[in-house]
């Protein structure tokens, strides 16, 4: 009888928590949906789309004020540009009306404090030789947002081409004026970057499981339509069978900006794969990398690898 009484008391004590779980989950879902809606709005403002369409000149002026100071982008041709270079190249351009990006399918993927990570598909419309407009390029994008003074703003982007642009220019690029915000941290994260790619080459999934944040994801050029999550990537790495000399080899690592426990960086990655004749073919990529500090340890939270088309 005593044992039954203890069991009943335990059930009664647990009941409020059990009954409250669905409500808490619903509240969390509603909060996530609200933030996703907010960031989709930010995305449209960023690209001057939807209810925020402007003349090209007004759009460039707005972006120059809307992007955070540490903003940077790896564009669909693999060109790295910081805020200063983005504004300069856009001010120098004079596209026809209607030639602009068209974002869609926005999705919020992960949140780390005041930094949020999302994806979208952005189509690009250009003018054909006959004067008509057509969508000629499409990118699967990693978009990074940071909340400053209670307002979400664009912080970075990586545009992985699904339909590549017809040309890419490296003029006014390279984030030349960007200085490392923390040289010690840059060195630490560069070492993680090297270990990460080495672990992929050698299929060290146990290391990757610990090194990837729980909501890690990536968009990569050789399968650009897919957002790889952590379980998918670990399974994929386990089945890779790189031959000697094959794999991803990173260099040119740069820490671009730091927002609390989130660091944004970029590197160049040479993807080396043997062709049907057994010869190694090298293709360069430029990546946007997001690191998040969890329980005192820096982990990789997301990345987007873009093929480099423009001559460096």
C-alpha positions as CSV (number, residue, x, y, z in Angstrom):
1,X,0.0,0.0,0.0
2,X,2.8,2.4,0.9
3,X,4.5,1.7,-2.4
4,X,1.2,2.4,-4.3
5,X,0.8,5.7,-2.4
6,X,4.3,6.8,-3.3
7,X,3.6,6.0,-7.0
8,X,0.4,8.0,-7.0
9,X,2.2,11.0,-5.4
10,X,4.9,10.8,-8.0
11,X,2.4,10.7,-10.8
12,X,0.6,13.7,-9.4
13,X,3.8,15.7,-9.1
14,X,4.8,14.8,-12.6
15,X,1.4,15.5,-14.1
16,X,1.8,19.3,-14.5
17,X,5.1,18.9,-16.3
18,X,3.7,16.3,-18.6
19,X,0.5,18.2,-19.3
20,X,2.5,21.4,-19.9
21,X,4.8,19.9,-22.5
22,X,2.5,20.2,-25.5
23,X,1.8,23.8,-24.6
24,X,5.5,24.6,-24.2
25,X,6.2,22.9,-27.5
26,X,3.5,24.9,-29.3
27,X,4.8,28.1,-27.8
28,X,8.3,27.3,-29.0
29,X,7.0,26.5,-32.5
30,X,5.1,29.8,-32.6
31,X,8.2,31.7,-31.5
32,X,10.2,30.0,-34.2
33,X,7.6,30.7,-36.9
34,X,7.5,34.3,-35.8
35,X,11.2,34.7,-36.1
36,X,11.2,33.0,-39.4
37,X,8.6,35.4,-40.7
38,X,10.6,38.4,-39.3
39,X,13.8,37.2,-41.1
40,X,12.0,36.5,-44.3
41,X,10.9,40.2,-44.1
42,X,14.6,41.2,-43.5
43,X,15.6,39.0,-46.5
44,X,13.2,40.8,-48.8
45,X,14.3,44.2,-47.5
46,X,17.9,43.1,-48.1
47,X,17.2,42.2,-51.7
48,X,14.6,45.0,-52.3
49,X,12.0,42.5,-53.2
50,X,8.3,42.0,-52.4
51,X,6.8,45.0,-50.7
52,X,10.3,46.6,-50.5
53,X,11.0,47.1,-54.2
54,X,12.9,50.3,-55.0
55,X,14.7,51.9,-57.8
56,X,18.2,50.5,-58.2
57,X,19.9,53.6,-56.8
58,X,17.6,53.7,-53.8
59,X,18.2,50.0,-53.2
60,X,21.9,50.4,-53.2
61,X,21.7,53.3,-50.8
62,X,19.4,51.4,-48.5
63,X,21.7,48.3,-48.4
64,X,24.7,50.5,-47.6
65,X,22.9,51.5,-44.4
66,X,21.1,48.2,-43.7
67,X,24.0,45.8,-43.8
68,X,26.0,45.6,-40.6
69,X,29.5,47.0,-40.8
70,X,31.1,43.5,-40.8
71,X,28.9,42.3,-43.7
72,X,30.5,40.2,-46.4
73,X,29.3,37.9,-49.2
74,X,30.7,35.1,-51.2
75,X,28.9,35.6,-54.5
76,X,27.7,33.0,-57.0
77,X,30.9,33.3,-59.0
78,X,33.1,32.6,-55.9
79,X,34.0,36.3,-55.4
80,X,34.5,37.5,-51.8
81,X,33.4,41.0,-51.2
82,X,33.0,43.0,-47.9
83,X,30.5,45.7,-47.4
84,X,32.7,48.4,-48.8
85,X,33.3,46.5,-52.0
86,X,29.7,45.4,-52.3
87,X,28.5,49.0,-52.2
88,X,31.3,50.2,-54.6
89,X,30.5,47.6,-57.2
90,X,26.8,48.1,-57.0
91,X,27.1,51.9,-57.2
92,X,29.2,51.5,-60.3
93,X,26.6,49.3,-62.0
94,X,23.6,50.5,-64.0
95,X,21.3,47.6,-64.6
96,X,18.0,47.8,-66.5
97,X,14.8,48.0,-64.5
98,X,13.8,44.5,-63.5
99,X,17.3,43.1,-63.5
100,X,17.6,42.1,-59.9
101,X,17.5,39.1,-57.5
102,X,14.2,37.4,-56.7
103,X,14.3,35.4,-53.4
104,X,11.9,32.6,-52.4
105,X,11.6,29.6,-50.2
106,X,13.1,31.2,-47.1
107,X,13.7,28.8,-44.2
108,X,15.1,29.5,-40.7
109,X,17.5,26.7,-39.8
110,X,19.3,27.6,-36.6
111,X,19.6,30.3,-34.0
112,X,22.6,31.1,-31.8
113,X,21.7,33.9,-29.4
114,X,21.7,37.1,-31.6
115,X,22.7,35.3,-34.7
116,X,20.3,33.4,-37.0
117,X,21.0,31.2,-40.0
118,X,18.7,30.6,-42.8
119,X,18.5,29.5,-46.4
120,X,16.6,30.7,-49.5
121,X,16.6,30.2,-53.3
122,X,17.4,33.4,-55.1
123,X,16.8,33.7,-58.9
124,X,18.5,36.4,-61.0
125,X,16.7,38.0,-63.9
126,X,18.7,39.6,-66.7
127,X,18.1,41.2,-70.1
128,X,18.4,38.9,-73.2
129,X,19.9,40.2,-76.5
130,X,16.4,40.6,-77.9
131,X,15.5,43.0,-75.0
132,X,13.3,40.5,-73.1
133,X,13.8,39.6,-69.5
134,X,14.6,36.0,-68.4
135,X,15.7,34.2,-65.3
136,X,19.3,33.2,-66.2
137,X,20.8,32.2,-62.8
138,X,19.7,30.6,-59.5
139,X,21.5,30.2,-56.2
140,X,20.8,28.2,-53.1
141,X,21.9,30.7,-50.4
142,X,23.1,30.6,-46.8
143,X,22.0,33.8,-45.2
144,X,23.3,35.1,-41.8
145,X,21.5,37.7,-39.7
146,X,22.5,39.4,-36.5
147,X,20.3,41.2,-34.0
148,X,21.7,44.6,-33.0
149,X,19.8,46.9,-30.7
150,X,16.7,44.7,-31.0
151,X,16.7,44.9,-34.9
152,X,17.7,41.9,-37.1
153,X,20.0,42.9,-40.0
154,X,22.0,41.1,-42.7
155,X,25.5,39.9,-41.7
156,X,26.7,37.6,-44.4
157,X,25.7,35.4,-47.3
158,X,27.1,32.5,-49.4
159,X,25.4,32.0,-52.8
160,X,25.9,28.5,-54.1
161,X,24.9,28.4,-57.8
162,X,22.3,25.9,-58.9
163,X,22.3,27.6,-62.3
164,X,25.6,29.4,-62.5
165,X,26.0,33.0,-63.7
166,X,27.3,33.4,-67.2
167,X,30.3,35.4,-66.0
168,X,31.9,36.6,-62.8
169,X,34.3,39.5,-62.2
170,X,36.9,39.7,-59.5
171,X,37.1,43.5,-59.9
172,X,36.9,45.3,-56.5
173,X,36.9,42.2,-54.4
174,X,38.9,40.2,-51.9
175,X,37.6,42.0,-48.8
176,X,40.9,43.9,-48.9
177,X,40.0,46.4,-46.2
178,X,38.7,43.8,-43.7
179,X,41.1,43.3,-40.8
180,X,41.0,40.3,-38.5
181,X,38.8,41.2,-35.5
182,X,40.8,38.7,-33.3
183,X,44.1,37.3,-34.6
184,X,44.3,34.7,-31.8
185,X,40.8,33.4,-32.5
186,X,41.5,33.4,-36.2
187,X,44.5,31.1,-35.7
188,X,42.4,28.8,-33.5
189,X,39.6,28.6,-35.9
190,X,41.9,28.1,-38.9
191,X,43.3,25.0,-37.1
192,X,39.8,23.7,-36.6
193,X,39.2,24.3,-40.3
194,X,42.2,22.2,-41.2
195,X,41.2,19.4,-38.8
196,X,37.7,19.4,-40.2
197,X,38.7,18.9,-43.8
198,X,41.3,16.2,-42.8
199,X,38.5,14.4,-40.9
200,X,36.3,14.4,-44.0
201,X,39.1,13.1,-46.1
202,X,39.8,10.3,-43.7
203,X,36.2,9.6,-42.7
204,X,36.7,10.3,-39.0
205,X,33.0,10.5,-38.3
206,X,33.4,10.3,-34.5
207,X,35.5,13.5,-34.6
208,X,33.0,15.2,-36.9
209,X,30.1,14.2,-34.7
210,X,31.7,16.1,-31.8
211,X,32.9,19.0,-33.9
212,X,29.6,19.8,-35.7
213,X,27.1,21.8,-33.7
214,X,23.8,19.9,-33.2
215,X,22.0,22.0,-35.9
216,X,25.0,22.0,-38.3
217,X,24.2,22.2,-42.0
218,X,25.8,23.0,-45.2
219,X,25.2,23.8,-48.9
220,X,27.9,22.6,-51.3
221,X,28.5,23.2,-55.0
222,X,28.6,19.6,-56.1
223,X,25.1,19.0,-54.7
224,X,23.7,22.5,-54.6
225,X,20.0,21.8,-54.4
226,X,20.3,19.9,-51.0
227,X,20.8,21.3,-47.5
228,X,22.9,18.7,-45.8
229,X,22.1,18.3,-42.1
230,X,24.3,16.7,-39.5
231,X,23.0,13.1,-39.8
232,X,23.0,13.2,-43.6
233,X,26.6,14.5,-43.7
234,X,27.9,12.0,-41.2
235,X,26.3,9.2,-43.2
236,X,27.7,10.6,-46.5
237,X,31.3,10.9,-45.0
238,X,31.1,7.3,-43.7
239,X,30.6,6.1,-47.3
240,X,33.2,8.3,-49.0
241,X,36.1,6.4,-50.5
242,X,38.7,9.0,-51.4
243,X,41.8,7.8,-53.3
244,X,45.2,9.1,-52.4
245,X,45.4,12.8,-53.2
246,X,41.6,13.3,-53.3
247,X,39.5,15.3,-51.0
248,X,39.0,18.9,-49.8
249,X,42.1,21.0,-49.0
250,X,41.6,24.4,-47.4
251,X,43.8,27.5,-47.3
252,X,43.4,31.3,-47.2
253,X,41.4,31.1,-44.0
254,X,40.1,34.5,-42.8
255,X,38.1,35.5,-39.7
256,X,35.7,38.1,-41.0
257,X,33.6,39.1,-37.9
258,X,32.7,38.0,-34.4
259,X,29.3,38.4,-32.7
260,X,29.6,37.1,-29.1
261,X,29.7,33.3,-29.3
262,X,29.4,33.2,-33.1
263,X,32.3,33.8,-35.5
264,X,32.0,34.2,-39.3
265,X,34.9,33.2,-41.5
266,X,35.8,32.3,-45.1
267,X,38.4,30.0,-46.7
268,X,39.3,28.7,-50.1
269,X,38.9,24.9,-50.6
270,X,40.5,23.0,-53.4
271,X,38.4,20.0,-54.2
272,X,40.5,17.3,-55.8
273,X,38.8,14.3,-57.4
274,X,40.2,11.8,-59.9
275,X,38.6,11.7,-63.3
276,X,37.8,8.6,-65.4
277,X,41.5,8.5,-66.5
278,X,42.7,8.5,-62.9
279,X,44.0,12.1,-63.2
280,X,43.4,14.4,-60.3
281,X,41.2,17.4,-61.3
282,X,41.3,20.4,-58.9
283,X,38.4,22.8,-58.6
284,X,38.7,25.9,-56.3
285,X,35.8,27.0,-54.0
286,X,35.3,29.9,-51.6
287,X,33.3,29.1,-48.5
288,X,31.4,31.0,-45.9
289,X,31.8,29.3,-42.5
290,X,29.9,29.9,-39.3
291,X,31.4,28.8,-36.0
292,X,29.4,28.7,-32.7
293,X,30.8,28.4,-29.2
294,X,29.0,25.8,-27.2
295,X,30.0,24.9,-23.6
296,X,33.3,26.7,-24.0
297,X,34.2,24.9,-27.3
298,X,34.1,26.3,-30.8
299,X,32.2,24.1,-33.2
300,X,31.3,24.4,-36.9
301,X,27.6,25.5,-37.2
302,X,27.2,25.9,-41.0
303,X,29.0,26.5,-44.2
304,X,28.3,27.2,-47.9
305,X,31.0,26.3,-50.6
306,X,30.8,28.3,-53.8
307,X,32.9,27.4,-57.0
308,X,35.3,30.1,-58.0
309,X,34.6,31.2,-61.6
310,X,36.4,34.5,-61.6
311,X,40.2,34.6,-62.1
312,X,42.0,35.4,-58.8
